Amino acid sequence: MKRKNLMKFLGLLLAVVVVSAATTFTVNSLTNKNLTGQSNGKSPFSFADFQSVRSGLETDFTLAAEHTVHAVVHVKVRVQGRGGMQGFGGMDDFFDQFFFGPFGGGGRPQQQREMPMQEGSGSGVIISPDGYIVTNNHVIENAKEIEVTLNDKRTFKAKLVGTDPTTDIALIRIDAKDLPTIPFGNSDALKVGEWVLAVGNPFNLTSTVTAGIVSAKARNIDILKSQMKIESFIQTDAAINPGNSGGALVNTDGQLVGINTAIASQTGSYNGYGFAVPSSIVQKVVTDIKEHGTVQRAVLGVSMGDITDQLAKDKNLKTMEGAYVSEIAKGSAAEKAGIEAGDVITAIDNTKITSATELQEQVGRHRPGDKINVTILRGDKTLTKTAELKNIQGNTDIIAKINGSELFGATFIEVDSQIAKSLNIDGGLQVKSVDKGAFASAGVKEGYIVLKVNNQLIGNEDDLQDAVNQVINSNDRDKVLFLAGVYPNGRVTYYAVDLSK
């Protein structure tokens, strides 16, 4: 019996040795040959490096947070509650609705409730030691006062330097020195899946840091209303809430790669997706505002769209990527470069274009007069065209910030409180004098109180300037301001001011 058990054990041991030898042979065979079958003594295989997996999962955010949290500020604004003008009798209903919204008629202005100052808040990012701060246009829009609180609790009054509604970026400045800053990073280098931090002041909670990944790039969510809007947002799942607007999106090196701007939510609070303006766009806008007072918008002059499966079939396109050119503007940079309707733009300066949004972003980084190489697919041929970009006025000149007084031939003052009370109006800008210019040509007289321009409420010269900029930078051929206002004697009057003359 013992002999039988011994033989069984020896048989089992022999089987283990055979299996071990077979395994060794297989591994050695693979070890001694590379993937092309040549022996080099090195294995093309290796164990999954546990340390490399851990390093990806255990990304250290502390350094990036420490370097950025002190350069993100709390922005508080005060906006005058808009009571508007109500109840001017005898006016045409159409103008009533268009300029002032629905209200009841009557022989005299109806008494309105005095509207208090309203407060709002957001975030901002210090980008220079001497006090320049970038934020969102919608954070400071129509603000009468802007107050900035630093992370060390110091508070400053801020001055508006300039805005760009087409990208929802604004630049403000405080009177301070040696401030902490966040350096600009390269948003083009961001990859989907890369870790990022959102730094801001949600719900008035200062110095809040959240982490997430880049979940998509070049998103167009159709949130901006400007005709020349550029929407190419970085999408992230880092938690962003009300108050984060204008705050920083930074990479793990602590570099600014975006300005947090919007969230996708049914409730107004974080619901999984946030959107940031890429730093490549932010840096260009800020530089333009600092150097020229207004953004230098370059135009290629094409009507374009994304390529759908149906469009590809209808037009017999050879690609599903790129921006399809449906129309070319006469005299545009595209026309002069030889780009045609039906072309598919696939690259700008060798940067791949997969959608109309990406084309919009690439062109938006340039200024009038810049030359770009446009790669197009025309039928089966790939061609490269050189286009000299133009401004919205159809030339390559740098557009200077418009001086309202020079443009209108008028000067302005704040509305006297007694006049405002007698007319039951809130806000407005009164014409102090009229000389030769657009206002005189339109028939505007001294004393006229401008209350609305193109349906935008006017409270000061900055409001008027913004309205003018929107008209000048629009695609409309007719550059006209429609004024709604009233004279001190109570006579409501409308004017159309032609800016193209």
Buried (B, 14 or more C-beta within 10 A) or exposed (E): EEEEEEEEEEEEEEEEEEEEEEEEEEEEEEBEBBEEEEEEEEEEEEEEEEEEEEEEEEEEBEEBBEBBBBBBBBBBBBBBEEBBBBBBEEBEEEBBEBBBEEBEEEEEBBEBEEBEEEEBBBBBBBBEEEBBBBBBBBBBBBBBEBBBBBBEEEEBEBEBBBBBBBBBBBBBBBEBEEBBBBBBBEBBEBEEEBBBBBBBBBEEEBBBBBBBBBBEBBBBBEBBEBEBBBBBBBBBBBBBBBBBBBBBBBBBEBBBBBBBBBBBBEEEEBBEBBBBBBBBBBBBBBBBBBEBBBBBBBBBBBEBEBBEEEBBEEEEBEEEBBBBBBEBBEEBBBBBBBBBEBBBBBBBEEBEBBBBBBBBBBBBBBBBBBEBBBBBBBEEEBEEBEBBBBBBBBEBEEBEEBEBBEBBBBBBEBBEEEBBEEBBBBBBBBBEEBEEBBBBBBEBEEBBBBBBBBEEBBBBBBBBBBBBBBBBBBEEEEBBBBBBBBBBEEEBBBBEBEBEE
